[in-house]
Amino acid sequence: MDRWLCALLCGYAVAFLLPSTPTWDVWLCLLVSTLVILGMTICVHSKSIRAVNYTETHPRRLAFALSCLAAVLCGITWGIGNATLALKYVLPASVIGTTATLQLDITEIPRIEEGYWQLEGTVPTIAGESMAQQPSARLNWYDPDPHLTPPRAGDTWLLAVKLRAPQGPRNQGGFLYHRYLMAEGIQILGTVRHGQQLHAAATWRQELYDKLSSTAGDLPFFGVTLALVMGQREHLTDPHREVFQRTGLAHLIAISGLHLTLLVGAALWLGQTIRWWLSRSRSRRDGANSLIWAWWFAVLLAVMYAWLAGFATATLRALVMVLVFVLHQRFAQRVSAWRVLVRTIAIVLLFEPMAPLKSGFWLSVCAVGIILWMHWRWLRINGSWRELRALWRLELVITAALWPLMLLWFGGLPVAAPLTNLLLVPVFAVWILPLALVGLCFTLIGLPAVTHFIWWLAEWPLRIVWPLLEWLSASSWQWLTTAETWPLWAVIAALLAAAWPLAWRSRAAIFGSLFIAVSIGQTLRTYDSDLIVTVLDVEQGSAAVLERQGYALLIDTGAKWPSGGDMAERVVLPYLAQQRLKPELAFISHSDLDHSGGFETIQRTYPKVRWFGRTPPDGHLCIAGQTGEWRGVQWRVLHPRRSYNNHHNNNSCVIQMTYRDMVILFPGDIEQAAERNLLAHSAPVQADVLVLAHHGSNSSSESYFLDHVRPSIAIASRGRNNAYGMVDERVRRRIQQRALALFDTAQGGQVQLRTNGYRWSVKQPLAAKNGGWFDRDN
């Protein structure tokens, strides 16, 4: 069975590698083929059973091969079916960017902050029209009416919403929001203009959340305790999140297998103790199987705790593993831990088909797999302090083994993670988590004052160690970015060397050789001579990176939001870290926030960057005639002809980049008047690649300008949900009339051009055709 299950999971994984979902007729053909092979498998298996003395091996081998093939096809069919269901509802293009009235049944606890609400639920009606398949929506409400009663889970509201497609920036190194939305089943995004409550019926989980929130008082780490109890992280401050992330302790504030295992262990002890006291007489106590009752009591508490956590992926995985283990114990089925893990993964995917799109799924599964591998491969530690030494070894191996995933999803690795986990995991396990759950019990029986005191007591260790954690978080040596870490193959090779059955001296020699080899490789690292130009997907804004020889030149930095945050922090810096680039020179086309919003973030991170398009002392203004060279790339400013502080669209810095025979033009947000001014002064605007001015607005890119530029391709940097209708249809027609290829960051994500100066190629790495169906433009 387990081999068949492994084959099924392999087929399911294959379904996630497809660039698009097959049509219904192809899917039905695949389903019929699967059923036919299953029938053949049954027939061959029956023949092998009837074989004399069961000695004819060929039918059995054929039956095994056919069953594995059938399992793979079943997995592919299952995966394609789930993909089709996930993509079934698509928000009509005609309503994107418009304001519509919809009814929202709130299913999740809303995020309520001053001046900002975030609501999540199902939509039964849009514009008075009932939805056959009620899509899920996540809505942001800025500056809501202070007289309105804050929404709660279970309420029904009538809202006027500006609708947006469920899409976010798609860039290498950045958080792929569209995959997260698909994994969560979110099919509609929007901004609430106004609304009113239709029906109030708060859920029991919402009422419990409100009661716990009322006990916050002056507790400095209330957000941490609430995250441990209910999995709600709204009360966590940004500084607290950053400290936990950069010290490798983020897993402690996300309910996962560690927390559930501790709860189950405590419940087993408590259940057996209660059962023992209930069985007063010796005969009744001897006749009762206290272990069975204790296990079912532990399962009940585990289900309740997972429900409090909202059945997050890591919690669901741990809960399923507990249930699978209990069922095996109940029916006396002895199987290896690896088989329990495989069965758990299959059941988790049954309940959460899109779990492979979540980083938490892979982190939790890999962590459990590493623990099982260590128990299977390594001998138990004996001698003095064996528990501490075993925990220390576990922390080191898990940190090293999860290094590639942490670099992939978080852009860095906390060096001190083994030490901080060694110190604080026992504190959370023995002190903070038990007291937090005890405080929850007092809230349930109506004693919030007692809860406040117990939670204050639970925070006591955090108040002591927090200054040290803040110091570690702020230390530059403690957080290694992608550019500062060794190649991932070296980490994997080191782990394999450590696991190989050799003496410790041989292992030390292998580790030393790897260290020397990697150090030499880093020192002698070479780069190809190609120039890579990446127009990043920063939604409605502009940011481009030119990279060569491990260094970068930046053009614009994306938008900045009034509520805080910017695209440089969200997109540009992660891309630079993932590509291991160090910026040396940067241009800001003009002062509009959608182009210059990330200036302060990048300047703070890379203070030695030389800036153009900024007033002194931050940099130099852009004026026509400025020229220079950056690592073999010739740059030239074509506009403006006078110093206007690079304010407003028509004062944008127009930059021409030339690498050998390759010419790229970045016109900023210039409009028709500036385009005519360029041509009137005979500016050399001809280029092979044109980044469309003003994000593709009809105020720019007139026919005569395109005829003078004569590009081979055009690139539009814009947001799909922008309110301005960009790229304008008239601009699209002009591009089509000239047989130009148009690459759009809103359709496929970042655009990357690679050239050796004579030949060039363009691709979008995160478009569905280069990735999977889950990267499709919704």
Secondary structure, DSSP 8 states (H G I E B T S, - for coil): -HHHHHHHHHHHHHHTT-SS---HHHHHHHHHHHHHHHHHHHHHHHHHHHSGGG--HHHHHHHHHHHHHHHHHHHHHHHHHHHHHHTS----TTTTTSEEEEEEEE-S--EEETTEEEEEEEEEEETTEE-SS--EEEEEEES--TTS----TT-EEEEEEEEE-S-----TTS--HHHHHHHHT--EEEEEEEEEEEE----HHHHHHHHHHHT-TT-TTHHHHHHHHH---TT--HHHHHHHHHTT-GGGGS--HHHHHHHHHHHHHHHHHHHHHH--SHHHHHHS-HHHHHHHHHHHHHHHHHHHTT--HHHHHHHHHHHHHHHHHHTT----HHHHHHHHHHHHHHH-TTGGG-HHHHHHHHHHHHHHHHHHHS----STTHHHHHHHHHHHHHHHHTHHHHHHHHSEEETTHHHHHHHHHHHIIIIIHHHHHHHHHHHHTT-HHHHHHHHHHHTHHHHHHHHHHHHHHH-GGGEEEGGGS--HHHHHHHHHHHHSS--HHHHHHHHHHHHHHHHHHHHT----S-EEEEE---SSS--EEEEETTEEEEE----B-TTS-BHIIIIIHHHHHHHT-EEEEEE---S-HHHHTTHHHHHHH-TT-EEESS-TTS-B---TT-EEEETTEEEEEEE-SS--TT-SGGG--EEEEEETTEEEEE-TT--HHHHHHHHHTT-----SEEE-GGGG-TTS--HHHHHHH--SEEEE---TT-TT--S-HHHHHHHHHTT-EEEETTTTS-EEEEE-SS-EEEE-TTSTTTS-GGGS--
